[in-house]
């Protein structure tokens, strides 16, 4: 099934478009808004969740495609169809320039409409859409900093790596990830979404998440241990299945709770970051948590040990920590209490308020480890001669 968002400037023409869509025989979910192309930006959230955007505006001109261009730039997988009375050569040229796939005129050709929908459905069923990578952040003890790391890593991936990112706050206690990113209440929580799980689709998910950046959404935690206890593994499974299709990266803040829901999240994660600190309590708890992961059947390569607030002069140094845990440390994040406190007080990510700090750099390197930069395709001789040399982020080596 494909998601279609129709924007029409006429309540009389819209039913004719709907009829052509129905005649195509392609399964689809349709939402309609009545406005002109100039008002496209007011529906940015709904457009982001669509596979096909149809803009019906008989007065559309080449100078009014800014909103369409912006929508396609924010959603590279989005298809766009313009419907207008008699498209001029200037409009056709401008539409091609901004990435519009089809420009149709009245009366609508049912065969052309069916061809477009069939093509989109085929690409979607062939797996051309995102297959997002899921990474969970867990801790054996409170105060490790999983939320701070997840929040800043999510922002870094979205803002600096241009990934579509969803952060899910699965903390069973206070669920404060959204507070670290924006000084406003979320539109809904994970618990609210689960209460309507039978209606789950792209539109409902989009309505429940809090958008904090063009590429970053947050699904806020329940914020109430009693409500959090009502969550069920099968509900989370449905949410993760949909999230993988819609996002490049899905980060889950597990916190320190291990129960049927959080274990389900860990089971369906591509990687797990176990966050520890350099003291005996974390050593003891970390070793026990690694044993639990082994009992759950997770391969060693799935679990990455991350040391937060790392101090090279601490009594428990890196060799001692690795020897006690029986695992290699994948990455260390330095201590920077001043910058962290300032970011927390301003409700902004540290990677934006102190982007040059050692901690911000460490978080970016963690992102490179978990979501390796996509390699550039090999170019021919002429391409190598005339192409600019790409800047590739440094690769992170285990234990460094």
Secondary structure as UniProt FT lines:
FT   STRAND          2..8
FT   TURN            11..13
FT   HELIX           14..23
FT   STRAND          28..34
FT   HELIX           37..43
FT   HELIX           44..48
FT   STRAND          52..56
FT   TURN            58..59
FT   HELIX           62..64
FT   HELIX           66..74
FT   TURN            76..77
FT   STRAND          79..84
FT   HELIX           89..98
FT   STRAND          102..105
FT   HELIX           110..125
FT   TURN            126..127
FT   STRAND          133..139
FT   TURN            142..143
FT   HELIX           146..160
FT   STRAND          165..169
FT   HELIX           178..180
FT   HELIX           190..195
FT   HELIX           197..199
FT   HELIX           202..208
FT   STRAND          210..213
FT   TURN            214..215
FT   STRAND          216..220
FT   HELIX           225..228
FT   TURN            229..230
FT   HELIX           233..246
FT   STRAND          249..255
FT   HELIX           260..267
FT   STRAND          271..276
FT   HELIX           280..295
FT   TURN            296..297
FT   HELIX           300..302
FT   STRAND          303..310
FT   TURN            312..313
FT   HELIX           318..325
FT   STRAND          329..334
FT   HELIX           337..346
FT   HELIX           350..353
FT   TURN            354..356
FT   HELIX           358..370
FT   HELIX           381..386
FT   TURN            398..399
//
